[in-house]
Amino acid sequence: MHYLSQYQTFENKQQLNESIYQHIKRNSYELNDTDRATLKAIARYAVKFAGVAHLKAVTIAELIGKSEKTARRVITKLVGLGILRKVPTTRKVNGGKGANII
């Protein structure tokens, strides 16, 4: 998990929470309830390395109670708004796409 430290964007959890709050406030008209729930769910998993989460779309979908397709769509929307950045990964053992670093 220490590989996530290179993607860390905040020094602590307080900075992360403040940034989440500012993004929600700034984009209040563009974000619906599912978008907000997704952003908050990702933020809960981005604490050990402040601002970095390594989650599968299926896991995010379970956290927000929506389908995997909806989770992927919301992540794409949040990336488009500049709220999130997505780093694709590949599995080391057998190749193929892995969970994104968000």
MODELLER restraints for C-alpha pairs under 7 A, 6 or more apart:
rsr = mdl.restraints
at = mdl.atoms
rsr.add(forms.Gaussian(group=physical.xy_distance, feature=features.Distance(at['CA:4:A'], at['CA:49:A']), mean=6.73, stdev=0.5))
rsr.add(forms.Gaussian(group=physical.xy_distance, feature=features.Distance(at['CA:4:A'], at['CA:52:A']), mean=6.68, stdev=0.5))
rsr.add(forms.Gaussian(group=physical.xy_distance, feature=features.Distance(at['CA:5:A'], at['CA:49:A']), mean=5.97, stdev=0.5))
rsr.add(forms.Gaussian(group=physical.xy_distance, feature=features.Distance(at['CA:7:A'], at['CA:52:A']), mean=6.42, stdev=0.5))
rsr.add(forms.Gaussian(group=physical.xy_distance, feature=features.Distance(at['CA:8:A'], at['CA:49:A']), mean=5.78, stdev=0.5))
rsr.add(forms.Gaussian(group=physical.xy_distance, feature=features.Distance(at['CA:8:A'], at['CA:50:A']), mean=5.80, stdev=0.5))
rsr.add(forms.Gaussian(group=physical.xy_distance, feature=features.Distance(at['CA:8:A'], at['CA:51:A']), mean=5.63, stdev=0.5))
rsr.add(forms.Gaussian(group=physical.xy_distance, feature=features.Distance(at['CA:8:A'], at['CA:52:A']), mean=5.63, stdev=0.5))
rsr.add(forms.Gaussian(group=physical.xy_distance, feature=features.Distance(at['CA:9:A'], at['CA:50:A']), mean=6.55, stdev=0.5))
rsr.add(forms.Gaussian(group=physical.xy_distance, feature=features.Distance(at['CA:9:A'], at['CA:51:A']), mean=5.37, stdev=0.5))
rsr.add(forms.Gaussian(group=physical.xy_distance, feature=features.Distance(at['CA:10:A'], at['CA:16:A']), mean=6.09, stdev=0.5))
rsr.add(forms.Gaussian(group=physical.xy_distance, feature=features.Distance(at['CA:10:A'], at['CA:50:A']), mean=5.24, stdev=0.5))
rsr.add(forms.Gaussian(group=physical.xy_distance, feature=features.Distance(at['CA:10:A'], at['CA:51:A']), mean=5.81, stdev=0.5))
rsr.add(forms.Gaussian(group=physical.xy_distance, feature=features.Distance(at['CA:11:A'], at['CA:50:A']), mean=6.43, stdev=0.5))
rsr.add(forms.Gaussian(group=physical.xy_distance, feature=features.Distance(at['CA:12:A'], at['CA:50:A']), mean=5.62, stdev=0.5))
rsr.add(forms.Gaussian(group=physical.xy_distance, feature=features.Distance(at['CA:13:A'], at['CA:47:A']), mean=5.99, stdev=0.5))
rsr.add(forms.Gaussian(group=physical.xy_distance, feature=features.Distance(at['CA:13:A'], at['CA:50:A']), mean=5.74, stdev=0.5))
rsr.add(forms.Gaussian(group=physical.xy_distance, feature=features.Distance(at['CA:16:A'], at['CA:50:A']), mean=6.38, stdev=0.5))
rsr.add(forms.Gaussian(group=physical.xy_distance, feature=features.Distance(at['CA:16:A'], at['CA:51:A']), mean=6.05, stdev=0.5))
rsr.add(forms.Gaussian(group=physical.xy_distance, feature=features.Distance(at['CA:23:A'], at['CA:83:A']), mean=6.65, stdev=0.5))
rsr.add(forms.Gaussian(group=physical.xy_distance, feature=features.Distance(at['CA:35:A'], at['CA:74:A']), mean=5.89, stdev=0.5))
rsr.add(forms.Gaussian(group=physical.xy_distance, feature=features.Distance(at['CA:37:A'], at['CA:64:A']), mean=6.28, stdev=0.5))
rsr.add(forms.Gaussian(group=physical.xy_distance, feature=features.Distance(at['CA:38:A'], at['CA:64:A']), mean=6.19, stdev=0.5))
rsr.add(forms.Gaussian(group=physical.xy_distance, feature=features.Distance(at['CA:41:A'], at['CA:63:A']), mean=6.60, stdev=0.5))
rsr.add(forms.Gaussian(group=physical.xy_distance, feature=features.Distance(at['CA:42:A'], at['CA:53:A']), mean=6.58, stdev=0.5))
rsr.add(forms.Gaussian(group=physical.xy_distance, feature=features.Distance(at['CA:45:A'], at['CA:53:A']), mean=5.64, stdev=0.5))
rsr.add(forms.Gaussian(group=physical.xy_distance, feature=features.Distance(at['CA:46:A'], at['CA:52:A']), mean=4.67, stdev=0.5))
rsr.add(forms.Gaussian(group=physical.xy_distance, feature=features.Distance(at['CA:46:A'], at['CA:53:A']), mean=4.56, stdev=0.5))
rsr.add(forms.Gaussian(group=physical.xy_distance, feature=features.Distance(at['CA:52:A'], at['CA:101:A']), mean=6.83, stdev=0.5))
rsr.add(forms.Gaussian(group=physical.xy_distance, feature=features.Distance(at['CA:52:A'], at['CA:102:A']), mean=5.76, stdev=0.5))
rsr.add(forms.Gaussian(group=physical.xy_distance, feature=features.Distance(at['CA:53:A'], at['CA:101:A']), mean=5.76, stdev=0.5))
rsr.add(forms.Gaussian(group=physical.xy_distance, feature=features.Distance(at['CA:53:A'], at['CA:102:A']), mean=5.18, stdev=0.5))
rsr.add(forms.Gaussian(group=physical.xy_distance, feature=features.Distance(at['CA:54:A'], at['CA:99:A']), mean=6.38, stdev=0.5))
rsr.add(forms.Gaussian(group=physical.xy_distance, feature=features.Distance(at['CA:54:A'], at['CA:100:A']), mean=5.98, stdev=0.5))
rsr.add(forms.Gaussian(group=physical.xy_distance, feature=features.Distance(at['CA:54:A'], at['CA:101:A']), mean=4.49, stdev=0.5))
rsr.add(forms.Gaussian(group=physical.xy_distance, feature=features.Distance(at['CA:54:A'], at['CA:102:A']), mean=6.16, stdev=0.5))
rsr.add(forms.Gaussian(group=physical.xy_distance, feature=features.Distance(at['CA:55:A'], at['CA:99:A']), mean=5.69, stdev=0.5))
rsr.add(forms.Gaussian(group=physical.xy_distance, feature=features.Distance(at['CA:55:A'], at['CA:100:A']), mean=6.37, stdev=0.5))
rsr.add(forms.Gaussian(group=physical.xy_distance, feature=features.Distance(at['CA:55:A'], at['CA:101:A']), mean=6.82, stdev=0.5))
rsr.add(forms.Gaussian(group=physical.xy_distance, feature=features.Distance(at['CA:56:A'], at['CA:99:A']), mean=4.64, stdev=0.5))
rsr.add(forms.Gaussian(group=physical.xy_distance, feature=features.Distance(at['CA:56:A'], at['CA:100:A']), mean=6.67, stdev=0.5))
rsr.add(forms.Gaussian(group=physical.xy_distance, feature=features.Distance(at['CA:57:A'], at['CA:68:A']), mean=5.85, stdev=0.5))
rsr.add(forms.Gaussian(group=physical.xy_distance, feature=features.Distance(at['CA:57:A'], at['CA:71:A']), mean=6.08, stdev=0.5))
rsr.add(forms.Gaussian(group=physical.xy_distance, feature=features.Distance(at['CA:57:A'], at['CA:72:A']), mean=6.17, stdev=0.5))
rsr.add(forms.Gaussian(group=physical.xy_distance, feature=features.Distance(at['CA:58:A'], at['CA:68:A']), mean=5.29, stdev=0.5))
rsr.add(forms.Gaussian(group=physical.xy_distance, feature=features.Distance(at['CA:60:A'], at['CA:71:A']), mean=6.30, stdev=0.5))
rsr.add(forms.Gaussian(group=physical.xy_distance, feature=features.Distance(at['CA:61:A'], at['CA:67:A']), mean=5.45, stdev=0.5))
rsr.add(forms.Gaussian(group=physical.xy_distance, feature=features.Distance(at['CA:61:A'], at['CA:68:A']), mean=5.09, stdev=0.5))
rsr.add(forms.Gaussian(group=physical.xy_distance, feature=features.Distance(at['CA:61:A'], at['CA:71:A']), mean=5.25, stdev=0.5))
rsr.add(forms.Gaussian(group=physical.xy_distance, feature=features.Distance(at['CA:78:A'], at['CA:84:A']), mean=5.60, stdev=0.5))
rsr.add(forms.Gaussian(group=physical.xy_distance, feature=features.Distance(at['CA:79:A'], at['CA:85:A']), mean=5.58, stdev=0.5))
rsr.add(forms.Gaussian(group=physical.xy_distance, feature=features.Distance(at['CA:84:A'], at['CA:102:A']), mean=6.58, stdev=0.5))
rsr.add(forms.Gaussian(group=physical.xy_distance, feature=features.Distance(at['CA:85:A'], at['CA:102:A']), mean=5.76, stdev=0.5))
rsr.add(forms.Gaussian(group=physical.xy_distance, feature=features.Distance(at['CA:86:A'], at['CA:100:A']), mean=6.26, stdev=0.5))
rsr.add(forms.Gaussian(group=physical.xy_distance, feature=features.Distance(at['CA:86:A'], at['CA:101:A']), mean=5.86, stdev=0.5))
rsr.add(forms.Gaussian(group=physical.xy_distance, feature=features.Distance(at['CA:86:A'], at['CA:102:A']), mean=4.77, stdev=0.5))
rsr.add(forms.Gaussian(group=physical.xy_distance, feature=features.Distance(at['CA:87:A'], at['CA:100:A']), mean=5.56, stdev=0.5))
rsr.add(forms.Gaussian(group=physical.xy_distance, feature=features.Distance(at['CA:87:A'], at['CA:101:A']), mean=4.97, stdev=0.5))
rsr.add(forms.Gaussian(group=physical.xy_distance, feature=features.Distance(at['CA:87:A'], at['CA:102:A']), mean=6.32, stdev=0.5))
rsr.add(forms.Gaussian(group=physical.xy_distance, feature=features.Distance(at['CA:88:A'], at['CA:100:A']), mean=4.73, stdev=0.5))
rsr.add(forms.Gaussian(group=physical.xy_distance, feature=features.Distance(at['CA:88:A'], at['CA:101:A']), mean=6.44, stdev=0.5))
rsr.add(forms.Gaussian(group=physical.xy_distance, feature=features.Distance(at['CA:89:A'], at['CA:97:A']), mean=6.07, stdev=0.5))
rsr.add(forms.Gaussian(group=physical.xy_distance, feature=features.Distance(at['CA:89:A'], at['CA:98:A']), mean=5.09, stdev=0.5))
rsr.add(forms.Gaussian(group=physical.xy_distance, feature=features.Distance(at['CA:89:A'], at['CA:99:A']), mean=6.30, stdev=0.5))
rsr.add(forms.Gaussian(group=physical.xy_distance, feature=features.Distance(at['CA:89:A'], at['CA:100:A']), mean=5.72, stdev=0.5))
rsr.add(forms.Gaussian(group=physical.xy_distance, feature=features.Distance(at['CA:90:A'], at['CA:96:A']), mean=5.44, stdev=0.5))
rsr.add(forms.Gaussian(group=physical.xy_distance, feature=features.Distance(at['CA:90:A'], at['CA:97:A']), mean=4.56, stdev=0.5))
rsr.add(forms.Gaussian(group=physical.xy_distance, feature=features.Distance(at['CA:90:A'], at['CA:98:A']), mean=4.71, stdev=0.5))
rsr.add(forms.Gaussian(group=physical.xy_distance, feature=features.Distance(at['CA:91:A'], at['CA:97:A']), mean=6.19, stdev=0.5))
rsr.add(forms.Gaussian(group=physical.xy_distance, feature=features.Distance(at['CA:91:A'], at['CA:98:A']), mean=5.18, stdev=0.5))
